[in-house]
Amino acid sequence: IGLTLLQHSLPNLIQLIQYIGASYLIYIGYRTFTQTPILLDENSNRMTRWHAIKYGFFTNSLNPKTTLFVMSIYSQLLITSSNSLHKLIAYGFFISSSHLAWFCLVAIFCSTPIIRNKILTQQVRINRMIGCILIILGFSLFLTQL
């Protein structure tokens, strides 16, 4: 209801936000495409498990995309049906625990030495592919606004 009201009362503001978002995607895509490879020294200081958990937790918790994603799912549950408080708490717990499980599995998978070395040896290609995808998405958002 809030975004719809904002869109009807200030349509130019919504369009400006969309242009800023598209520009940001293009910028992030360019930065990712031109990123220099990360060289890791075998003798460099390794992060402790506890430090890695804290770093990952705060990186994901403070990520606005994660918050918006969870809020968008949760708001659909609030709008579509009249759920009891217990159901809403269960939905919130399920969303949070599945999110935690997914990122733990990704972290475990990507931190195995074989996978990590493959990712690091292919990081230039990976960064260029991701950069191209982000740039294309940004330009496609611009084109849909015209």
N, C-alpha and C positions, 0 to 999 in steps of 0.2 A: 504494500500500500504506500509506503514512504517514497520509494523510487518512482512509482507511477505518478504520485502527486507532484514530485519534483520535476518529472518529465513534462507534465502538462503545464506547470506554472513557469518553468524556466527551460524551455527546449534548447535554447542556445547554449546554456551551461552544460547540458548533457552532451551536446555535440562537441563542445570544447574539450570536455573530459575524454571523449572518445578519440579526438585528434591527438591529445597529449599522450594517451595510452598507446596509440599506434606509433607515434614518434618514439616513445620509450622502447617499444619492441624493436624498432629499427635500430636504435642506438645500442641496445643490449646485443642484438644480433651482430652488429658491426664490431663491437668490443669482443664478443666471443669469437668471431671469425678471425680477428687479427691478434688474438691472444698468443703470447709467446709460450712455448712449452715449459712445463714445470719440471725442473731437473731435481731429482731427489737423491741425496747422497746417502749411501748405505750407513755411513757413520754419523749421520745427523741425529739429533735428539728425537727419540720416538715419544709419542704421546702416550701417557698412561691410559689404561682402560677407563678409569674414573673421569679423567680430563676429557677423553673422547666422548663419553656419555653426556657429560655436562655441555660440551661444545655442540653436539648434535641436538640435544634437547632445546637449548636456547636458540640455536639457529632455526629450528623448525617452529618453535613456539612463537618467536618474534617475527616470523614470516607472514606478512599480511595476506598472501595468497592462501595460505593454509587456513587462516581465520575465516576468510571470505568463503572458501570451499565448504568448511564445516557449517558455517552459518547458513549457506544456501541450502544445504541438505536439511539441516535442522528446521529452517523456516518452512520448508515444504511439508514437514511432518506436522507443524503447528497449524498450518492453513488447511490442509486437505481433510483433516478429520478431527473429531473431538476426542482427543486422547486423554487418558487419565495422567496424573502426575507421575505415577509409577511407570507407566509406559514411556513417557517422555524421558525419565531418568534412565530407563533401560536402553532407549534409543541412543541417548547421549553416551552411555557407557559403551555400547556396541561400536558407535562411530569412533570414539577415542581409542578403544582397545584394538580395533581393526587397523586404525591409522598407525598405532604404535607397533603392532605386529608387522605390518608392511615395511615400515622403515627399518625395523630391526633386521628383517630378512634381507633387505637391500644392502644394509651396512655389512652384515656378515658375508653376504655373497661377494660384494665388491672389495672387501678387505682381504679375501683369501689371496695368497701370494701369486698364484697363477693368473687369476682374473685381474688383479691389480696391475701386474706387469703388462698384461695384454692391453689394458686400458691406457696405461702410461705410454706404451710404445705407439699406440694409435691415437694419442690425444690430439694431434694436429688435425687429423681427418675428422675425428669426432667433433671437435670444436668448430671446424668449418661447416660440417653438415648441420649442426645445431644452429650456428650463426645464420646460414642460408635459410633455414626453416623459419627462424624468428623474423628475418628481414622480409621474407615472402608473406608471413602472417601480418606484419605491420603494414606493408603496402596493400594487402588485400583488405585490411580494415579501412584504410584511406579510400580505396575504390568503392567500398560499399557505402561510405558516407556521402559520396558525390551524387 
